[in-house]
Amino acid sequence: MGALKYAVIGVVAIVVVAAALVLLLQTPHGVPVQYFGSPSGYEAFVPNGQTITYNGHTDPVGELILNNGKTIDDVIWDGQYAGTIIDNHNQIVQLNNQFVGQTDPINNQSYVPLQDLYVIKGQVPVENVTINGQTYYVIGANSINPADIAGFYTYQGWVSNFVEAMNTPGTYAAVLPGNSPVFTWTNTTGTVAYQTIKYEQYGLNGAGRHVLILPNETIIPYGAFDNIAGPSLNNYIVVQQVYNSSS
């Protein structure tokens, strides 16, 4: 009877181990989730226009900018908003192709390329995966509270500055009045301020005329998308304060 008991226990143990192995083999990742960034910081996914088929659907590829300024390449956004991010980015690219190089009628400077970015408030869940021999970092977007995700667009060369500004204590957001002298500034700031409105007028699913104001009074014009607008970032989306500049 004792031998039979041990035999039964051994069979059960083998079955449990075998089941665990089957689950592990069926798991698409098989690696632990890492959390990048700061619980109180802002991180940003920046699509580069490439897409990849992952888990049976199409996902955008880009880079992840952490709250400390570190940049991670070869990042896949998987889960909620993946298709929306692809559509938003394609809209930005289309409008860039249409307007970059043309002249801003307000300040007589050339339009510059804009870039979309998707800010996450708090840490970002990421897994390492290998696809066709290349390692990627996959953002598990379905594990992020949608209230903590919002989409923005600004000058391509200011994306890192934008994320840094959001993580700088004392930075706040405001809107420019329609007659703001900022639009007449003969520099990139003046151009981008007007260009964010121009893109909105030509069908971009967003609203321009926003500015981040840093403690040193530097301003970064930007727009906010309407279709990815988590309320945790409302202080950068639904902006009430008006920025008045005398010159």
N, C-alpha and C positions, 0 to 999 in steps of 0.2 A: 504493500500500500504506500509506504514511504517513497519507493522508487517511482511509483506512478505519479505521486504528488509532484516530485521534482521534475518529472518528464513533462507534466502539464504546465508547470511554471516556466520551464525552458521553452516550450512551444509558444506560450503567451509572450514571453520576452522577445522571441524571434519575430513574431507577428508585429509587435509594437515597433521594434527597430525597423522592420521592413516598411511598415506604414509611414514612419518618419522619413525614411529615405525616399519613398515615392513622393511624399509632399514636398521635400526639398528639391527633388528633380523636376517636379511640376511647377515650382515657384519660378517666375520669370527672372528674378534677380538673384536670390540666394545670398545676398549680402546685407549687412545691417544698415539701417538708415542713419545717416549722419545729419547733424543740424549745424548749418553754417550761419554765421552772423551773430548778432546780439539780440537778446529778447526785447530790448528797449530801442533797438536801432532800426534803420531802414536799409533794405537790400534791394537791388534792382536787376531784373532780367532784361537784357538788351538783344533783341533778335537781329540776326545778320542777313536774313533773307533766305537762308538755306532751310530745308525741311528734311525730315527723316521718317520712315515708316517704323513705328515702334508700338508693340502690343496691338498690332492690327489696324492702326490709324495713323494719320499724318500729324506730326508734331513740329513746332518751330525749334530751330537751333540758334544758339547765340552765346553770350557770355553772361556771367553773374558778377555783379559788382557788390562787394560786401561793405558794411558800414565803416570799416577801417580803411577803405580804399583798395583793398586787394581785389584783383580781377581773376576770375576762373574762366578759362576757355572751354569749348566743346561741351556746352550745357544744353540739355534737352528740356523743354517745358512739356510735361506730360500731365494730362488731366483737364480740369475745368479751364475754360477760356482759350484752349490751344488753337481752335479754329478762329476765334475772334482775334487773337494776336496775329495770326497769319493774315487775316483780312485787313486789319488796321495797318500792318506793316506794308502790305501791297498798296494800300491807298497812299501812304506816305511816299513810297517809291514812285508811284504814278504821278503824284503832284510835284515831287522833286524833278522828275523828267520834264514836266510841263513848264515849271517856273524857274528853276535854278539857272542863273545866267541872265535872266531878264532883269529889268530895272524896277526897283521899288519907286513908285511915283511920288511917294512922300519925301524920301530923303535922297533919292537919285543914286542909290547904291545897288549893287547886284544882289539878288536873292541868293541865299546859301542853302545847302542841304539840311533838312531837318531829320530827326531820328526819334522813333518811338521807344519808350522804355516802360517797364511794368514793375512798380514798386511794391515790395512786400514789407509790411510792418511787423517786425519780429524775426525770429529765426526761420530758416528755410530748410525743409526736409529734403535731403539729397541722397541718392544711391549711386554707386559706381556700377556701370554695366559695360560689357564689351560687345560691340556690334561690328561684324566683318573685320575683326582684328583691331578695331580702334576703341579706345576707352572713352566713355562719355560720363558726364555727371547728369543724372536725371532728377529734375525737380518734381517731387510728388505733389502736384498742385491740388489734387483732391483732398490732401491732408491739411491744406491751408484754409483757414476761415475766409470765405469770400469777402467778408467785411474788411479784411486786412490787405486787399489787393486793389491797386488802382493804376490806370494807364495814363501816361503823360507824353508830350512831345516837345522837343526843344532843338536848338542848333546841335548838329552832329558833334561838333567839337567841344560842346559843353556838357555832355552826358555825365562824365565823371564828376565835374564841378557841381552839377545839379544834385547828384547823390550825396556828395560831400556837404553841400549846403543844407540839405534836409537833415543831416546828422550833426550840424553845427548848432550848439545852443544859442538861442537868440534869433535864429532865422525865422522869418514869418512870411506869409503870402499875402498879396494884395492884388487888386485889379487896376488897370489903367483906365482913366476916363477917356472918352472918345476924342477929346481935344488935347490929350496929353502931349507935352513937348517931346517926350521920349521918342515918339514916332518920327520926329524930324532929326534926331541925332544921326550924324553922318558916320556911323560905325555899325558894327555887327549887332549891337544891342538894339539900336533903332530899327534895323532891318528885320530882325527876328520878331520884335514886338509886333510889327505890322504883318509879317508873314504868317504868324500863328492865326491871325484873323482871316487872312487871305485864304488859307487852306480850309478853314471852317466854311467860308463862303462858297468854296468849290466842292463841297460835299463831304469833307472829312467829318467823321462822327465824333466831334469834339468841340470844345469852346476855347478860343484863344484869349489874348489880352491879360493873362496872368503874369505876375512876376514874383520870384523869390527875392526877398530883401535880406541880405546878410548883415551881421552886426557892424561891418565896416562900410555899410551903405552901398556895396556892390549889388547890382540887380541882375537877375537872370530871367528873361522872358520865357514863357512856356505856355502850352495849352494842356487841357485835361480831356481825356476821352469820356464820352457819356456812357459807353457800353461796358466799361470795366471801372467801376467807381465805388469801391468799398467805403462805407461810412466812417470807418476808423481813420480815414485820410481826408475827411471832409474839410479840415482846415486848409487843405491845399486844393480842394475842388470847388466847394461852395464858399467862395471867398466874399466877404462883405466889406473889408477895409479897402479904401481907395488910396492908391499911391499918387501923390501930387508932387511933381517936380517943377521947380520954377524955371529950369533951363535944361 
